[in-house]
């Protein structure tokens, strides 16, 4: 849904779609992305496959959420377009080098590809002006009681990204759970003349059924909200600067995005048998965290864009 929303948004110039293993394995994700750019009439957009596995942990896919094929078991025609021969990491590096200070990254899965970019080329951090990512949470998780799924699938990669110094907008669960796509929306999508809208209706039905089974009154538009904020940041009524640290050691909190909301940190001195609090110092934020979304306006934006005629390549 996020890829199609981005393809339908003239404000965005999509330089590439890079794929990482997440809800499905990377090869399936690449096939899906190729099918989606053809559905959207945007075959000029390069698609590249990236990392197959997280940096350290074992991958967790999620067929119960989005189907074995990642598209709610909905089938699209086999793509005529083929993927880039370049690895996703190399493609990102090449694009950032060619357009320094101009490429905004919109990760909507585990951050493995982005971490690999920064490990391979640390200088990239100075050339990337912004990352708008869907992931994390400051109020509990969905992959564990503490961690959101994208971060939980590669906390070590997320730690590298959040510590990179690149300005980050973290579109977490507290924001995305305000944007529920309901069956009334999918009925309108199914009645649309747009093939994009009819496809979204099909995949949304599978997703909403799962979401209802775990207690939600609709399916949260997690990734599309990140795209929406890339187009129009005012869709967030409130956003707070925070310092986000990623937990990579805790048994119960592995993958948690720990938010320092007050941007203060204690300093202590060792007094031998105890520590002495000597002061409280400010700490710089490393992320903007949207906390209140204009959900009605975002849902209208989503529906209008998805139902519009495809923006076929010129």
C-alpha positions as CSV (number, residue, x, y, z in Angstrom):
1,X,0.0,0.0,0.0
2,X,2.9,2.4,0.8
3,X,4.6,1.7,-2.5
4,X,1.4,2.4,-4.4
5,X,0.7,5.5,-2.4
6,X,4.2,6.9,-3.1
7,X,3.8,6.0,-6.8
8,X,0.5,8.0,-6.8
9,X,2.0,11.1,-5.1
10,X,3.4,13.6,-7.6
11,X,5.2,15.4,-4.7
12,X,7.7,12.5,-4.4
13,X,10.3,11.5,-7.0
14,X,11.0,7.9,-6.4
15,X,14.6,7.1,-7.3
16,X,14.5,3.4,-6.4
17,X,12.8,0.8,-4.4
18,X,15.2,-1.3,-2.3
19,X,14.0,-4.5,-0.7
20,X,15.0,-6.3,2.6
21,X,13.7,-9.5,4.1
22,X,10.9,-8.8,6.6
23,X,7.3,-10.0,6.4
24,X,8.5,-12.2,3.5
25,X,12.0,-13.3,2.3
26,X,13.8,-10.8,0.1
27,X,13.3,-12.6,-3.2
28,X,9.6,-12.6,-2.7
29,X,9.7,-9.0,-1.8
30,X,11.6,-8.1,-5.0
31,X,9.0,-10.0,-7.1
32,X,6.2,-8.1,-5.3
33,X,7.9,-4.7,-5.8
34,X,8.3,-5.5,-9.5
35,X,4.7,-6.4,-9.8
36,X,3.6,-3.2,-8.0
37,X,5.6,-0.8,-10.1
38,X,4.0,-2.4,-13.2
39,X,0.5,-2.2,-11.6
40,X,1.2,1.5,-10.9
41,X,2.5,2.1,-14.4
42,X,5.8,3.2,-12.9
43,X,8.2,0.8,-14.6
44,X,10.9,3.4,-14.7
45,X,11.6,2.9,-11.0
46,X,14.5,0.7,-10.3
47,X,14.0,-2.3,-7.9
48,X,16.9,-3.9,-6.1
49,X,17.2,-6.8,-3.7
50,X,19.1,-6.3,-0.5
51,X,19.9,-8.2,2.7
52,X,18.5,-11.6,3.2
53,X,19.1,-11.8,6.9
54,X,19.4,-9.5,9.9
55,X,22.9,-8.5,11.1
56,X,22.9,-11.0,14.0
57,X,19.5,-12.5,14.9
58,X,17.3,-15.0,13.1
59,X,14.7,-13.5,10.7
60,X,11.0,-13.8,11.6
61,X,8.6,-13.6,8.6
62,X,4.9,-12.9,9.1
63,X,2.7,-14.9,6.7
64,X,-0.3,-14.8,9.1
65,X,-0.3,-10.9,8.8
66,X,0.0,-10.4,5.0
67,X,-0.2,-13.9,3.5
68,X,2.5,-16.3,2.4
69,X,3.2,-14.1,-0.7
70,X,3.1,-10.8,1.3
71,X,0.2,-9.6,-0.8
72,X,-2.7,-11.2,1.2
73,X,-2.6,-14.2,-1.2
74,X,-3.7,-11.9,-4.0
75,X,-1.9,-12.7,-7.3
76,X,-0.7,-10.2,-9.8
77,X,0.7,-11.1,-13.3
78,X,4.3,-12.1,-13.5
79,X,6.4,-8.9,-14.0
80,X,8.1,-8.2,-17.3
81,X,10.5,-5.9,-15.6
82,X,13.6,-7.4,-13.9
83,X,15.4,-6.3,-10.8
84,X,18.7,-4.3,-10.8
85,X,21.9,-6.3,-10.9
86,X,23.2,-4.1,-8.2
87,X,22.7,-5.0,-4.6
88,X,20.4,-2.6,-2.7
89,X,23.2,-1.4,-0.5
90,X,25.3,-0.5,-3.5
91,X,22.3,1.2,-5.3
92,X,21.6,3.4,-2.2
93,X,25.3,4.3,-2.0
94,X,25.4,5.2,-5.7
95,X,22.2,7.3,-5.5
96,X,23.5,9.2,-2.4
97,X,26.8,9.9,-4.0
98,X,25.2,11.1,-7.2
99,X,22.7,13.4,-5.3
100,X,24.4,14.3,-2.0
101,X,22.1,16.0,0.5
102,X,19.0,15.2,-1.7
103,X,18.0,11.6,-1.1
104,X,15.5,11.0,1.7
105,X,15.3,7.4,2.8
106,X,11.9,5.9,3.6
107,X,12.5,2.5,5.3
108,X,9.4,0.5,5.9
109,X,10.9,-2.8,7.1
110,X,13.9,-3.9,9.2
111,X,16.8,-1.4,8.9
112,X,19.4,-4.0,7.7
113,X,20.0,-2.4,4.3
114,X,20.5,1.0,5.8
115,X,22.8,-0.2,8.5
116,X,24.9,-2.0,5.8
117,X,25.2,1.2,3.9
118,X,26.5,3.0,7.0
119,X,28.9,0.2,7.9
120,X,30.2,0.0,4.3
121,X,30.4,3.8,3.8
122,X,30.3,5.8,7.1
123,X,30.6,9.0,5.1
124,X,27.1,8.4,3.8
125,X,25.7,9.7,7.1
126,X,26.8,13.2,6.2
127,X,25.2,13.0,2.8
128,X,21.7,11.7,3.8
129,X,19.6,14.6,4.9
130,X,16.7,12.7,6.4
131,X,15.3,9.2,7.2
132,X,11.5,8.9,7.6
133,X,11.1,5.4,8.9
134,X,8.1,3.3,9.9
135,X,9.2,1.5,13.0
136,X,9.6,1.6,16.8
137,X,7.2,2.5,19.5
138,X,7.2,4.6,22.7
139,X,4.2,2.8,24.2
140,X,4.8,-0.9,23.8
141,X,5.2,-3.2,20.9
142,X,3.5,-5.6,18.5
143,X,6.2,-8.2,18.0
144,X,6.8,-8.4,21.8
145,X,5.4,-6.5,24.7
146,X,8.2,-4.0,24.3
147,X,9.3,-4.0,20.6
148,X,7.7,-3.0,17.3
149,X,8.1,-5.6,14.5
150,X,10.5,-3.8,12.1
151,X,12.9,-2.9,14.9
152,X,12.5,-6.3,16.6
153,X,13.5,-8.0,13.4
154,X,17.0,-6.3,13.4
155,X,17.7,-4.3,16.6
156,X,21.4,-4.2,15.9
157,X,20.8,-2.5,12.6
158,X,18.3,-0.1,14.1
159,X,20.9,0.8,16.8
160,X,23.4,1.7,14.1
161,X,20.8,3.9,12.2
162,X,19.6,5.8,15.3
163,X,23.2,6.4,16.4
164,X,24.3,7.6,12.9
165,X,23.5,11.3,13.4
166,X,21.2,11.4,10.4
167,X,17.9,13.3,11.2
168,X,15.2,10.8,11.7
169,X,11.4,10.9,11.8
170,X,10.3,7.8,13.7
171,X,6.7,6.9,12.6
172,X,5.9,4.5,15.4
173,X,2.9,2.5,16.6
174,X,1.5,5.3,18.6
175,X,1.0,7.2,15.4
176,X,0.1,4.4,13.0
177,X,-2.5,2.9,15.3
178,X,-4.5,6.1,14.9
179,X,-4.9,5.4,11.2
180,X,-7.3,2.4,10.8
181,X,-8.4,1.3,7.4
182,X,-11.9,-0.2,7.9
183,X,-14.2,-2.4,5.8
184,X,-16.2,0.7,4.7
185,X,-13.0,1.9,3.1
186,X,-12.2,-1.4,1.4
187,X,-15.8,-1.4,0.0
188,X,-15.2,2.0,-1.5
189,X,-11.9,0.8,-2.9
190,X,-13.5,-2.3,-4.4
191,X,-16.1,-0.1,-6.2
192,X,-13.4,2.2,-7.7
193,X,-12.6,2.2,-11.4
194,X,-8.9,2.2,-10.5
195,X,-7.1,-1.1,-10.8
196,X,-4.8,0.1,-8.0
197,X,-7.7,0.7,-5.7
198,X,-9.3,-2.7,-6.4
199,X,-6.0,-4.4,-5.7
200,X,-5.6,-2.5,-2.4
201,X,-9.1,-3.6,-1.5
202,X,-8.1,-7.3,-1.9
203,X,-4.9,-7.2,0.1
204,X,-6.6,-5.0,2.8
205,X,-9.3,-7.6,3.4
206,X,-6.7,-10.2,4.3
207,X,-4.9,-7.7,6.6
208,X,-8.0,-6.4,8.2
209,X,-9.2,-9.9,9.0
210,X,-6.0,-10.6,10.8
211,X,-6.1,-7.2,12.6
212,X,-9.7,-7.8,13.8
213,X,-8.6,-11.2,15.1
214,X,-6.2,-9.5,17.5
215,X,-8.6,-6.9,18.7
216,X,-8.4,-3.9,16.3
217,X,-11.3,-2.3,14.5
218,X,-9.5,-2.2,11.2
219,X,-6.0,-2.4,9.8
220,X,-3.4,0.2,10.9
221,X,-1.9,2.0,7.9
222,X,1.6,1.7,9.2
223,X,3.8,2.1,6.1
224,X,1.4,4.4,4.2
225,X,1.5,6.9,7.1
226,X,5.3,7.2,6.7
227,X,4.7,8.0,3.0
228,X,2.0,10.5,3.9
229,X,4.2,12.3,6.3
230,X,7.0,12.5,3.6
231,X,4.4,14.2,1.4
232,X,2.9,16.4,4.0
233,X,4.4,16.6,7.5
234,X,1.4,18.6,8.7
235,X,-0.6,15.4,8.8
236,X,1.1,15.1,12.2
237,X,-0.8,17.5,14.6
238,X,1.9,17.0,17.2
239,X,5.5,15.8,17.0
240,X,8.1,15.7,19.8
241,X,11.9,15.6,19.6
242,X,13.3,12.7,21.6
243,X,16.4,10.7,21.9
244,X,15.8,7.1,20.9
245,X,18.0,4.3,22.0
246,X,17.6,0.8,20.8
247,X,17.8,-2.0,23.4
248,X,20.0,-4.9,22.1
249,X,20.7,-6.7,25.4
250,X,17.5,-7.1,27.4
251,X,15.8,-10.4,27.6
252,X,12.4,-8.9,27.9
253,X,13.0,-5.6,26.1
254,X,15.2,-6.7,23.1
255,X,14.3,-4.4,20.2
256,X,12.6,-1.7,22.3
257,X,13.0,1.9,21.2
258,X,13.6,3.5,24.5
259,X,12.6,7.2,24.4
260,X,14.2,9.9,26.4
261,X,11.4,12.4,26.2
262,X,12.9,15.0,28.6
263,X,16.3,15.1,26.8
264,X,18.2,14.9,30.1
265,X,20.8,12.5,31.3
266,X,22.3,12.0,34.7
267,X,26.0,12.2,35.3
268,X,27.6,10.4,38.2
269,X,31.0,10.0,39.9
270,X,32.4,6.8,41.4
271,X,32.8,7.2,45.2
272,X,34.2,3.7,45.8
273,X,31.3,1.8,47.4
274,X,28.6,3.9,45.7
275,X,28.1,6.4,42.9
276,X,27.3,10.1,43.5
277,X,24.9,12.0,41.3
278,X,26.8,15.1,40.2
279,X,24.5,16.7,37.8
280,X,21.8,16.4,35.1
281,X,22.9,17.3,31.6
282,X,20.9,17.9,28.4
283,X,21.1,15.3,25.6
284,X,20.5,16.1,22.0
285,X,17.4,14.6,20.3
286,X,18.1,12.1,17.4
287,X,14.5,11.7,16.2
288,X,11.2,13.5,15.7
289,X,8.4,11.3,16.9
290,X,4.9,12.1,15.6
291,X,2.4,11.6,18.5
292,X,-0.9,12.9,17.2
293,X,-2.1,12.3,13.7
294,X,-4.9,14.1,11.8
295,X,-6.3,10.6,11.0
296,X,-9.4,11.7,9.2
297,X,-7.4,13.9,6.8
298,X,-4.8,11.2,6.3
299,X,-7.4,8.6,5.5
300,X,-9.0,11.0,2.9
301,X,-5.6,11.6,1.4
302,X,-4.9,7.9,1.2
303,X,-8.3,7.1,-0.4
304,X,-8.1,9.9,-2.9
305,X,-4.6,9.0,-4.0
306,X,-5.2,5.3,-4.3
307,X,-8.5,5.8,-6.2
308,X,-7.0,8.3,-8.6
309,X,-6.1,7.1,-12.1
310,X,-2.6,5.6,-12.2
311,X,0.2,8.1,-12.8
312,X,1.6,6.2,-15.8
313,X,5.2,7.0,-16.7
314,X,5.7,9.7,-19.3
